Amino acid sequence: MINFTKYFIAIVVTLLLSNSAFCQEKRLARADEDFERYAFVDARKIYLSVAKSGYSSADLYKKLGDSYYFNGELKQALPWYDKLISDYPDSIEPEYLFRYAQGLKNAERYDDADRIMDQFIGLTGGDKRAASFMKTRDYLKFIEMQSGKFKVVKVGINSSYSDHAPSFNHKGQLVFASSRSGKSGSMVKTLHEWDEMPFLDLFISDISTSNVVLSAPKKIKGKVNTRFHESSTTFSADGTTVYFTRNNFTKKRLVTNETGTTLLKLYKATLDGERWVDIEELPFNSNEYSVAHPALSPDGTKLYFASDMSGGRGLSDLYVVDIYEDGSYGEPKSLGDRINTEGRETFPYVSDSGRLYFASDGHVGLGGLDVFVAVPDVVGFSVPYNVGRPVNSASDDFTFVLKEETKIGYFASNRSRGNDDIYSFKQIEELITSCQQYVSGVVTDAVTRKFIADAEIILLDENNQEIERTITDSKGNYKFQLECERSYVVRAVKQDYKPTEALLGTNTILEYEHKLPLQLGEGGLDSKEVRPGDDLAKLLQLQVIYFDLNKSYIRPDAEIELQKIIAVMNEYPELKIQVRSHTDSRSDDGYNMKLSERRAKSTVKYIIKKGGINRNRISGKGYGETTLINRCTNGVDCPEKDHQLNRRSEFIVIAQ
């Protein structure tokens, strides 16, 4: 007999659950709309309510974390990224590992952040943030070395709202952005749901001789301030021109992009008496991306700024545009890969000596945005250097300006209350901005472990061109001076021993000594019987050459092993090999075959180019996923570390 009561209850429960799920989906759809137009606070309210009701998904946790992350509230973002990583490990995109690491740094959990960055490296490889981290694993040591060079004090003009973007005008006054004005009106909620702060205006204060006490702020005069955002200024040397950031509001008309979002643009104004007039929009602005945060060069011929325009490297990049004598402008040019990363580079400032200060979360720092400095050189600017504590902290630190003549400056940070405050500083010591790196080591016998004196140590560049050579002392010691951010090969040679060499990459730490011990001894091919078909990597006991997921470039760890292959091929000129490259089982078979062919070609190209090996001695072939070495075939759920074992290259002897 059918239990109709139970059957009815089941139907009701099912209908209730279905209705509840439908309601949740509608609420999430509304939240997603808010999120897409950067209304993070409104979206967050819905997401938090849905999460509290017991709903869980990777997308929900991503957007909850992002709603805090993009407002600079990294500690609040951390628990949601934590849930994403722990509950949905197979749904993690590399970018969320980076954001999670930033949140951990904000909580000053640097060991945990470094562990997550190691995972980030495993999934990205070619990302500059990953490369910077690999080169500067001792970044805390360098930041400590750079720290203590500024004396920092919070100034008295800060309000309970956001105060940031300080700059100097020609009278030595401080101009800054603040949302203290509390502008109201029907447009406020619609346009500033990002963080539920009132809109920003530009204010001005006189600076006392202490540089900490400033006069009561007043709005700058003229037509610069509107009912929308104004921020980040830079002034010409004669004080008659100001460039500033504003929402896309021109001729009393507010403009949005295709998704309904109001972006940022750069504007120019002219001083007439004490009032700013003749507001002009700069010609390289766009309605489809933001252009913001201007900084003039000391001679006024170049304008630096931040933008998320297409073709950039990251979330925002730094650019420069020429300003010609007739007042026209050149084409914006990226400051390049030394400066820009896949993260945020923003708020540039150029000092009187031409040094570029800017904020970034893409270069290795203490957490959030850190302030960096790059010095001018023949190709633009040097690699950037973290300016250290106390200017930088685990929170967002940005909008750094400095008068080099007096060593007095200002910057903004949200370290205190979560809102942005302005700080004054006095520079009491020079920053380290010239590289002094070294490589040193001890050469020993691979069997006896005894020191080897009079061994010849050769330093080569990344193209195997000799730079310098030296001889080990009686205890096997050697040492070379190096340049920052370069690749080197260090080769050891001694009669009656097999030569050995290792690849070394320098980092951006300005005072650093790399330790590189070398061993000479057995390990060449003379002591082994070599037959066609043997794997050279196994004969020489090399580490496996691995590739990142869906990538064919040569990783830094792979370069070390390939340099050993090059050394052996140079030592044995009759040796011929075939590079055989493989993929894991993910993606379809045809794609994987093409990917493996690219990997084989990339490996062969590296050995020919870097080692000067004749093309007739080396060939390559891709095998796709046809020769997997474990159970991770199509459809089998395997962890990343097992899949990586299949992304490899072999070096098969063809002739000896």
C-alpha positions as CSV (number, residue, x, y, z in Angstrom):
1,M,0.0,0.0,0.0
2,I,1.4,3.4,-1.0
3,N,2.0,5.8,1.9
4,F,0.3,8.9,0.5
5,T,1.1,11.1,3.5
6,K,4.8,10.3,3.1
7,Y,4.6,10.7,-0.6
8,F,2.8,14.1,-0.2
9,I,5.4,15.4,2.3
10,A,8.2,14.3,0.0
11,I,6.6,16.3,-2.9
12,V,6.2,19.3,-0.6
13,V,9.8,19.1,0.6
14,T,11.0,18.7,-2.9
15,L,9.0,21.7,-4.1
16,L,10.2,23.8,-1.1
17,L,13.8,22.9,-1.8
18,S,13.4,23.6,-5.5
19,N,11.8,27.0,-4.7
20,S,14.5,27.8,-2.2
21,A,17.2,26.9,-4.8
22,F,15.4,29.0,-7.4
23,C,15.3,32.0,-5.0
24,Q,19.0,31.6,-4.2
25,E,19.8,31.5,-7.9
26,K,17.8,34.7,-8.4
27,R,19.6,36.5,-5.5
28,L,23.0,35.3,-6.8
29,A,22.2,36.5,-10.3
30,R,21.4,40.0,-8.8
31,A,24.6,39.9,-6.8
32,D,26.6,38.9,-9.9
33,E,25.2,41.9,-11.7
34,D,26.3,44.2,-8.9
35,F,29.7,42.5,-8.8
36,E,30.3,42.9,-12.5
37,R,29.7,46.7,-12.3
38,Y,32.1,46.9,-9.3
39,A,29.3,47.4,-6.7
40,F,31.2,45.2,-4.4
41,V,29.5,46.2,-1.2
42,D,26.0,45.6,-2.5
43,A,27.0,42.3,-4.0
44,R,28.8,41.3,-0.8
45,K,25.6,41.7,1.3
46,I,23.8,39.2,-0.9
47,Y,26.7,36.8,-1.1
48,L,27.1,36.8,2.7
49,S,23.4,36.2,3.2
50,V,23.4,33.3,0.8
51,A,26.6,31.8,2.4
52,K,25.0,32.1,5.9
53,S,21.9,30.1,4.6
54,G,24.3,27.2,4.0
55,Y,24.8,27.6,0.2
56,S,28.3,26.8,-0.9
57,S,30.1,27.0,-4.3
58,A,33.6,27.9,-5.6
59,D,32.2,30.9,-7.5
60,L,30.5,32.2,-4.3
61,Y,33.7,32.0,-2.3
62,K,35.7,33.6,-5.1
63,K,33.4,36.6,-5.4
64,L,33.1,37.0,-1.6
65,G,36.9,37.1,-1.3
66,D,37.2,39.4,-4.3
67,S,34.6,41.8,-2.9
68,Y,37.0,42.4,0.0
69,Y,40.3,42.0,-1.9
70,F,39.5,44.8,-4.4
71,N,38.6,47.2,-1.6
72,G,42.0,46.6,0.0
73,E,40.4,44.5,2.8
74,L,42.8,41.6,2.5
75,K,42.3,40.2,6.0
76,Q,38.5,40.0,5.5
77,A,39.1,38.3,2.1
78,L,41.4,35.7,3.6
79,P,38.7,33.4,5.2
80,W,36.8,33.1,1.9
81,Y,39.9,32.3,-0.1
82,D,40.8,29.8,2.6
83,K,37.4,28.1,2.1
84,L,37.9,28.2,-1.7
85,I,41.3,26.5,-1.4
86,S,40.2,23.9,1.1
87,D,36.7,23.0,-0.1
88,Y,37.3,23.3,-3.9
89,P,40.9,22.5,-4.6
90,D,40.2,21.3,-8.2
91,S,38.5,24.6,-9.0
92,I,41.4,26.9,-8.1
93,E,42.6,29.3,-10.8
94,P,46.2,30.4,-10.3
95,E,45.2,34.0,-9.7
96,Y,43.3,33.0,-6.6
97,L,46.4,31.4,-5.2
98,F,48.2,34.7,-5.7
99,R,45.3,36.6,-4.0
100,Y,45.3,34.1,-1.2
101,A,49.0,34.5,-0.7
102,Q,48.5,38.3,-0.5
103,G,45.9,37.8,2.2
104,L,48.3,35.6,4.2
105,K,50.9,38.3,3.9
106,N,48.5,40.9,5.1
107,A,48.0,38.7,8.2
108,E,51.8,38.5,8.4
109,R,51.7,34.7,7.8
110,Y,54.7,34.8,5.5
111,D,55.7,31.2,5.7
112,D,52.2,30.1,4.7
113,A,52.2,32.8,1.9
114,D,55.4,31.4,0.5
115,R,54.0,27.9,0.5
116,I,51.0,29.1,-1.5
117,M,53.3,31.0,-3.9
118,D,55.2,27.7,-4.5
119,Q,51.8,26.2,-5.7
120,F,51.2,29.4,-7.8
121,I,54.6,28.8,-9.5
122,G,53.7,25.2,-10.3
123,L,50.6,26.4,-12.2
124,T,51.9,29.5,-13.9
125,G,55.7,29.3,-14.6
126,G,55.9,32.2,-17.1
127,D,54.1,34.6,-14.8
128,K,56.5,37.5,-13.8
129,R,55.2,37.4,-10.2
130,A,56.2,33.8,-10.0
131,A,59.6,34.4,-11.5
132,S,60.2,37.3,-9.1
133,F,59.3,35.2,-6.2
134,M,61.6,32.4,-7.3
135,K,64.5,34.8,-7.7
136,T,63.9,36.6,-4.4
137,R,62.9,33.9,-1.9
138,D,64.9,35.8,0.7
139,Y,62.8,38.9,0.1
140,L,62.1,39.4,3.8
141,K,65.8,39.5,4.4
142,F,66.3,42.2,1.7
143,I,63.3,44.2,2.9
144,E,64.8,44.2,6.4
145,M,68.1,45.3,4.9
146,Q,66.3,48.2,3.2
147,S,64.1,49.1,6.2
148,G,64.6,51.9,8.7
149,K,65.6,54.5,6.2
150,F,62.5,56.7,6.8
151,K,60.9,58.2,10.0
152,V,57.2,58.0,9.5
153,V,54.4,60.1,11.3
154,K,50.7,60.2,10.7
155,V,49.6,63.8,9.9
156,G,46.8,65.7,11.5
157,I,44.7,66.4,8.5
158,N,43.2,62.9,8.2
159,S,39.5,62.4,8.5
160,S,37.3,59.4,9.3
161,Y,37.0,59.0,5.5
162,S,39.5,58.2,2.8
163,D,42.5,60.6,2.6
164,H,45.2,59.8,0.1
165,A,47.1,60.8,-3.1
166,P,49.3,63.7,-1.7
167,S,51.2,65.9,-4.1
168,F,53.2,69.1,-4.0
169,N,52.1,72.2,-5.9
170,H,54.5,75.0,-6.9
171,K,54.0,76.9,-3.6
172,G,55.1,73.9,-1.6
173,Q,51.5,73.2,-0.4
174,L,50.1,69.7,-0.1
175,V,47.2,68.8,-2.4
176,F,45.4,65.6,-1.7
177,A,42.2,63.6,-2.3
178,S,39.6,63.1,0.4
179,S,36.0,61.8,0.6
180,R,35.4,64.0,3.7
181,S,33.2,66.3,1.8
182,G,30.3,64.0,2.2
183,K,28.6,64.9,-1.1
184,S,25.1,63.6,-1.3
185,G,22.5,63.2,-3.9
186,S,20.7,60.6,-6.0
187,M,23.9,59.6,-7.9
188,V,26.1,58.8,-4.9
189,K,24.7,55.3,-4.1
190,T,24.6,54.4,-7.8
191,L,28.1,55.4,-8.6
192,H,30.1,54.7,-5.5
193,E,28.9,51.2,-4.4
194,W,32.5,50.0,-4.7
195,D,33.2,50.8,-1.0
196,E,30.2,52.9,0.1
197,M,32.4,55.9,0.7
198,P,31.4,59.5,-0.3
199,F,33.0,60.8,-3.5
200,L,36.5,62.2,-3.5
201,D,37.4,65.9,-3.9
202,L,40.7,67.6,-4.1
203,F,41.8,69.6,-1.0
204,I,44.8,71.8,-0.2
205,S,46.8,72.5,3.0
206,D,49.7,74.7,4.0
207,I,52.7,72.8,5.3
208,S,54.3,73.9,8.6
209,T,58.0,73.8,9.2
210,S,57.5,70.5,11.0
211,N,56.0,69.0,7.9
212,V,53.6,67.1,10.1
213,V,51.3,70.0,11.1
214,L,49.2,71.1,8.2
215,S,46.6,73.9,8.0
216,A,42.9,73.0,7.9
217,P,42.2,71.6,4.4
218,K,40.2,73.6,1.9
219,K,38.9,72.6,-1.4
220,I,40.9,73.8,-4.3
221,K,39.3,76.6,-6.2
222,G,37.9,76.5,-9.6
223,K,36.1,73.9,-11.7
224,V,38.1,70.8,-10.9
225,N,35.9,69.3,-8.2
226,T,32.6,67.9,-9.3
227,R,29.9,65.7,-7.7
228,F,32.0,62.7,-8.8
229,H,35.5,61.4,-8.1
230,E,38.6,63.6,-8.4
231,S,42.0,62.3,-7.3
232,S,45.8,62.1,-7.8
233,T,47.3,65.4,-9.1
234,T,50.6,66.4,-10.6
235,F,51.7,70.1,-11.2
236,S,53.9,71.7,-13.8
237,A,57.1,73.3,-12.4
238,D,55.7,76.8,-12.9
239,G,52.4,75.8,-11.2
240,T,50.2,77.0,-14.0
241,T,49.1,73.5,-15.1
242,V,47.6,70.6,-13.2
243,Y,46.9,67.1,-14.4
244,F,44.4,65.1,-12.4
245,T,42.2,62.0,-12.3
246,R,38.4,62.2,-12.5
247,N,35.5,59.9,-13.3
248,N,34.5,60.0,-16.9
249,F,32.6,63.3,-16.6
250,T,33.1,65.8,-19.4
251,K,31.0,68.8,-20.2
252,K,28.5,67.9,-17.4
253,R,27.9,64.5,-19.0
254,L,28.7,61.2,-17.2
255,V,29.8,58.4,-19.6
256,T,29.9,54.7,-18.9
257,N,31.4,51.8,-20.7
258,E,29.6,49.0,-22.4
259,T,28.8,47.3,-19.1
260,G,27.5,50.4,-17.5
261,T,30.6,51.2,-15.4
262,T,32.0,54.7,-15.0
263,L,35.8,54.5,-15.5
264,L,38.6,57.0,-14.8
265,K,40.1,59.6,-17.1
266,L,43.0,62.1,-17.0
267,Y,42.2,65.8,-17.3
268,K,44.2,69.0,-17.5
269,A,43.4,72.5,-16.0
270,T,45.1,75.9,-16.1
271,L,45.5,78.3,-13.2
272,D,43.8,81.7,-13.5
273,G,44.7,83.7,-10.5
274,E,43.8,81.3,-7.7
275,R,41.2,79.3,-9.6
276,W,41.6,76.3,-11.9
277,V,39.8,76.8,-15.3
278,D,39.7,75.5,-18.8
279,I,39.3,71.8,-17.9
280,E,40.4,69.6,-20.8
281,E,40.2,65.8,-21.3
282,L,43.5,64.3,-22.5
283,P,43.3,62.8,-26.0
284,F,44.5,59.3,-25.1
285,N,41.7,58.6,-22.7
286,S,39.1,56.0,-23.6
287,N,35.5,55.2,-22.6
288,E,36.4,51.5,-22.4
289,Y,39.3,51.5,-20.0
290,S,40.7,53.7,-17.2
291,V,43.6,56.1,-17.5
292,A,44.5,57.6,-14.1
293,H,47.1,58.8,-11.5
294,P,49.3,61.2,-13.5
295,A,53.0,62.1,-12.7
296,L,55.0,64.6,-14.6
297,S,58.8,64.2,-15.3
298,P,60.9,67.0,-13.7
299,D,61.3,68.8,-17.0
300,G,57.6,68.5,-17.9
301,T,58.1,66.7,-21.2
302,K,56.8,63.3,-20.1
303,L,53.6,62.2,-18.3
304,Y,53.5,58.9,-16.5
305,F,50.2,57.2,-15.6
306,A,48.4,54.0,-14.8
307,S,45.9,52.2,-17.1
308,D,44.2,48.9,-17.7
309,M,44.1,49.4,-21.4
310,S,44.2,46.4,-23.7
311,G,47.6,44.9,-24.5
312,G,48.8,45.5,-21.0
313,R,50.5,42.9,-18.8
314,G,48.3,43.0,-15.7
315,L,45.4,44.4,-13.8
316,S,46.9,47.9,-14.3
317,D,50.3,48.8,-15.9
318,L,52.4,52.0,-15.9
319,Y,52.7,54.0,-19.1
320,V,54.5,57.2,-20.3
321,V,53.5,59.7,-23.0
322,D,55.5,62.5,-24.5
323,I,54.3,66.1,-24.1
324,Y,55.4,68.2,-27.0
325,E,56.2,71.9,-27.0
326,D,53.0,72.7,-28.8
327,G,51.0,71.0,-26.1
328,S,50.2,67.9,-28.1
329,Y,50.9,64.3,-27.0
330,G,52.7,61.3,-28.3
331,E,51.4,57.7,-28.2
332,P,51.3,56.0,-24.7
333,K,54.1,53.5,-24.2
334,S,54.3,50.8,-21.6
335,L,57.2,51.0,-19.1
336,G,57.9,47.4,-20.0
337,D,58.4,44.1,-18.2
338,R,60.9,45.4,-15.7
339,I,58.2,47.5,-14.1
340,N,54.9,45.9,-15.1
341,T,53.6,42.6,-13.9
342,E,50.4,40.6,-14.0
343,G,49.3,42.3,-10.8
344,R,48.7,46.0,-10.1
345,E,51.2,48.7,-10.9
346,T,49.8,52.1,-10.1
347,F,50.3,55.6,-8.6
348,P,53.6,56.6,-10.2
349,Y,55.7,59.5,-9.0
350,V,58.9,60.8,-10.6
351,S,61.4,62.7,-8.3
352,D,63.6,65.6,-9.2
353,S,66.5,63.1,-9.9
354,G,64.3,61.1,-12.2
355,R,63.6,58.1,-9.9
356,L,60.3,56.4,-10.4
357,Y,58.4,55.6,-7.3
358,F,55.2,53.5,-7.6
359,A,52.9,51.1,-5.8
360,S,52.6,47.4,-6.8
361,D,51.3,44.1,-5.5
362,G,53.0,42.2,-8.4
363,H,56.5,42.7,-7.2
364,V,57.5,40.8,-4.1
365,G,56.6,42.7,-1.0
366,L,55.1,42.6,2.5
367,G,51.4,42.4,1.5
368,G,48.9,44.4,-0.4
369,L,50.4,47.3,-2.4
370,D,54.0,48.2,-1.5
371,V,56.0,51.2,-2.6
372,F,58.9,50.5,-5.0
373,V,61.7,52.6,-6.5
374,A,63.4,52.2,-9.9
375,V,66.3,54.3,-11.0
376,P,66.7,55.7,-14.5
377,D,69.1,53.8,-16.8
378,V,69.9,53.5,-20.5
379,V,66.8,51.4,-21.3
380,G,64.4,53.4,-19.1
381,F,64.4,52.2,-15.5
382,S,66.2,49.6,-13.5
383,V,64.5,46.7,-11.8
384,P,62.3,48.0,-9.0
385,Y,63.4,47.8,-5.3
386,N,61.1,47.6,-2.3
387,V,61.7,50.7,-0.1
388,G,61.2,48.7,3.1
389,R,59.6,49.4,6.4
390,P,58.1,51.6,7.8
391,V,56.8,53.1,4.6
392,N,55.7,49.6,3.6
393,S,53.6,47.3,5.8
394,A,51.4,44.2,5.4
395,S,48.6,46.6,4.3
396,D,48.2,48.8,1.2
397,D,50.9,51.5,1.0
398,F,50.8,53.9,-2.0
399,T,50.9,57.4,-3.4
400,F,54.5,58.1,-2.3
401,V,55.9,61.6,-3.1
402,L,59.3,62.9,-2.0
403,K,61.2,66.3,-2.1
404,E,64.7,65.1,-2.5
405,E,66.2,68.4,-1.6
406,T,64.7,68.3,1.9
407,K,64.2,64.5,2.2
408,I,60.6,65.2,3.2
409,G,57.7,63.4,1.7
410,Y,54.2,61.9,2.2
411,F,52.4,58.7,1.3
412,A,49.1,57.0,2.1
413,S,48.2,53.7,3.8
414,N,45.2,51.8,5.1
415,R,47.3,50.2,7.9
416,S,45.6,52.0,10.8
417,R,41.8,51.9,10.5
418,G,41.1,50.2,7.2
419,N,40.5,53.6,5.6
420,D,43.3,55.4,3.8
421,D,45.3,57.9,5.9
422,I,48.2,60.2,4.9
423,Y,51.6,59.9,6.6
424,S,54.5,62.3,6.6
425,F,58.1,61.0,6.5
426,K,61.7,62.2,6.7
427,Q,64.3,60.1,4.8
428,I,67.2,59.6,7.2
429,E,69.3,57.2,5.1
430,E,69.8,56.5,1.4
431,L,68.1,53.5,-0.1
432,I,70.1,50.7,-1.7
433,T,69.7,51.1,-5.4
434,S,72.8,49.6,-7.0
435,C,73.3,45.8,-7.3
436,Q,76.2,44.1,-5.5
437,Q,75.6,40.4,-6.0
438,Y,78.1,37.6,-5.9
439,V,78.4,33.9,-6.4
440,S,80.8,31.9,-4.4
441,G,81.4,28.2,-3.6
442,V,83.8,25.4,-2.9
443,V,84.9,22.9,-5.5
444,T,85.4,19.3,-4.1
445,D,86.1,15.8,-5.4
446,A,82.8,14.0,-6.0
447,V,84.2,10.8,-4.4
448,T,86.6,11.8,-1.7
449,R,84.9,15.1,-0.9
450,K,88.3,16.7,-0.6
451,F,88.9,20.4,-1.7
452,I,90.2,20.8,-5.2
453,A,92.8,23.6,-5.5
454,D,93.8,25.2,-8.9
455,A,90.5,24.2,-10.6
456,E,89.6,26.6,-13.4
457,I,86.2,28.2,-12.8
458,I,84.6,29.9,-15.8
459,L,81.7,32.4,-15.6
460,L,79.5,32.4,-18.8
461,D,76.5,34.4,-19.8
462,E,73.1,32.9,-20.7
463,N,74.4,32.5,-24.3
464,N,77.4,30.5,-23.2
465,Q,79.8,33.4,-23.9
466,E,82.7,33.6,-21.4
467,I,82.6,36.6,-19.1
468,E,85.4,35.9,-16.6
469,R,87.5,33.0,-15.2
470,T,89.3,32.4,-12.0
471,I,91.3,29.7,-10.1
472,T,90.2,28.0,-6.8
473,D,92.4,28.6,-3.8
474,S,94.0,25.9,-1.6
475,K,90.6,25.2,0.0
476,G,88.7,25.1,-3.3
477,N,87.1,28.5,-2.9
478,Y,86.1,30.7,-5.9
479,K,84.0,34.0,-6.2
480,F,82.6,36.2,-8.9
481,Q,80.7,39.5,-8.9
482,L,77.3,39.4,-10.8
483,E,74.6,41.7,-12.1
484,C,71.0,41.6,-10.9
485,E,68.3,39.7,-12.8
486,R,70.6,37.9,-15.2
487,S,71.3,34.2,-16.0
488,Y,74.8,32.7,-15.7
489,V,76.5,29.4,-16.2
490,V,79.3,28.5,-13.8
491,R,81.7,25.8,-15.2
492,A,84.4,24.0,-13.3
493,V,87.3,22.4,-15.2
494,K,90.4,20.4,-13.9
495,Q,92.7,18.0,-15.6
496,D,91.9,14.3,-15.0
497,Y,88.3,15.3,-13.9
498,K,85.1,15.4,-15.9
499,P,84.0,19.1,-16.2
500,T,80.8,20.2,-14.5
501,E,78.6,23.3,-14.6
502,A,75.5,24.8,-13.1
503,L,73.0,27.4,-14.1
504,L,72.5,30.4,-11.8
505,G,69.9,33.2,-11.9
506,T,70.4,36.4,-10.0
507,N,67.5,38.2,-8.3
508,T,66.6,41.8,-7.4
509,I,68.1,41.7,-3.9
510,L,70.8,44.4,-4.0
511,E,73.3,42.9,-1.6
512,Y,73.3,39.2,-1.9
513,E,75.7,36.3,-2.2
514,H,74.7,33.1,-3.9
515,K,76.3,29.9,-2.6
516,L,77.1,27.4,-5.4
517,P,79.2,24.4,-4.4
518,L,80.6,22.3,-7.4
519,Q,81.8,18.7,-7.5
520,L,84.3,17.3,-10.0
521,G,84.6,13.5,-10.6
522,E,82.9,10.6,-12.1
523,G,79.6,11.1,-13.9
524,G,80.7,11.5,-17.5
525,L,80.0,9.0,-20.2
526,D,83.5,7.4,-20.3
527,S,82.8,5.2,-17.3
528,K,79.5,3.9,-18.7
529,E,78.6,1.6,-21.7
530,V,76.4,3.7,-23.9
531,R,74.1,2.2,-26.5
532,P,71.7,3.7,-28.9
533,G,68.3,3.9,-27.2
534,D,69.7,4.8,-23.8
535,D,68.3,7.9,-22.0
536,L,71.1,10.3,-21.5
537,A,69.3,11.9,-18.6
538,K,69.3,8.6,-16.7
539,L,73.0,7.8,-17.6
540,L,74.0,11.2,-16.1
541,Q,71.5,11.0,-13.3
542,L,69.9,14.3,-14.2
543,Q,66.7,15.7,-12.8
544,V,63.7,15.1,-15.1
545,I,62.9,18.0,-17.4
546,Y,59.3,19.0,-16.5
547,F,56.9,21.4,-18.1
548,D,54.1,23.5,-16.7
549,L,50.5,22.7,-17.6
550,N,49.7,23.6,-21.3
551,K,53.1,25.3,-21.6
552,S,56.2,24.6,-23.7
553,Y,58.7,27.2,-22.5
554,I,61.8,26.1,-20.7
555,R,61.4,26.5,-16.9
556,P,64.4,27.8,-14.8
557,D,64.8,24.4,-13.1
558,A,64.9,22.8,-16.5
559,E,67.6,25.1,-17.7
560,I,70.0,23.8,-15.0
561,E,69.6,20.2,-16.4
562,L,69.8,21.3,-20.0
563,Q,73.1,23.1,-19.3
564,K,74.4,19.7,-18.2
565,I,73.2,18.1,-21.5
566,I,75.0,20.9,-23.4
567,A,78.2,20.3,-21.4
568,V,78.2,16.6,-22.3
569,M,77.5,17.2,-25.9
570,N,80.3,19.8,-26.1
571,E,82.6,17.2,-24.4
572,Y,81.6,14.4,-26.8
573,P,81.3,15.9,-30.3
574,E,80.2,12.6,-31.9
575,L,77.2,12.2,-29.6
576,K,73.8,12.5,-31.2
577,I,70.5,12.6,-29.4
578,Q,66.8,12.8,-29.9
579,V,64.6,14.8,-27.6
580,R,61.3,13.1,-26.8
581,S,58.7,15.2,-25.1
582,H,55.5,14.1,-23.5
583,T,52.3,15.5,-22.0
584,D,49.8,14.5,-19.4
585,S,46.4,13.1,-20.4
586,R,44.4,16.3,-19.9
587,S,43.0,18.0,-23.1
588,D,42.2,15.9,-26.2
589,D,44.8,13.6,-27.8
590,G,45.3,15.8,-30.9
591,Y,46.0,18.9,-28.9
592,N,48.4,17.0,-26.6
593,M,50.4,15.7,-29.6
594,K,50.9,19.2,-30.9
595,L,51.8,20.5,-27.4
596,S,54.4,17.8,-27.1
597,E,55.9,18.6,-30.5
598,R,56.2,22.3,-29.3
599,R,57.9,21.1,-26.2
600,A,60.4,19.0,-28.1
601,K,61.0,21.9,-30.5
602,S,61.5,24.3,-27.6
603,T,64.0,22.0,-25.9
604,V,66.0,21.4,-29.1
605,K,66.0,25.1,-29.9
606,Y,67.4,25.9,-26.4
607,I,70.2,23.4,-26.7
608,I,71.2,24.6,-30.1
609,K,71.0,28.3,-29.2
610,K,72.5,28.2,-25.8
611,G,75.1,25.5,-26.4
612,G,76.1,26.2,-30.0
613,I,75.3,22.5,-30.8
614,N,75.2,21.6,-34.5
615,R,71.6,21.0,-35.7
616,N,72.7,17.7,-37.2
617,R,73.4,16.3,-33.8
618,I,70.0,16.8,-32.2
619,S,66.4,16.2,-33.2
620,G,63.1,16.3,-31.5
621,K,59.8,14.4,-31.5
622,G,56.5,14.8,-29.6
623,Y,54.7,11.8,-28.2
624,G,51.6,13.5,-26.7
625,E,50.0,11.3,-24.1
626,T,50.9,8.0,-25.7
627,T,53.5,7.0,-23.2
628,L,52.2,7.9,-19.7
629,I,54.3,6.6,-16.9
630,N,51.5,6.2,-14.3
631,R,47.8,5.6,-14.0
632,C,46.7,9.1,-14.9
633,T,45.0,8.3,-18.2
634,N,41.9,10.0,-19.7
635,G,39.1,10.4,-17.1
636,V,41.2,9.3,-14.1
637,D,41.2,11.8,-11.2
638,C,44.8,12.4,-10.3
639,P,46.5,15.1,-8.2
640,E,48.6,17.8,-10.0
641,K,51.9,16.3,-8.8
642,D,51.1,13.0,-10.6
643,H,50.0,14.7,-13.8
644,Q,53.3,16.6,-13.8
645,L,55.3,13.4,-13.9
646,N,54.0,12.8,-17.4
647,R,54.9,16.3,-18.6
648,R,58.6,15.5,-19.3
649,S,61.3,15.3,-21.9
650,E,63.8,12.4,-22.5
651,F,67.2,12.5,-24.3
652,I,67.7,9.3,-26.2
653,V,71.1,8.5,-27.6
654,I,71.1,8.0,-31.4
655,A,74.8,7.6,-31.9
656,Q,77.9,7.6,-29.7
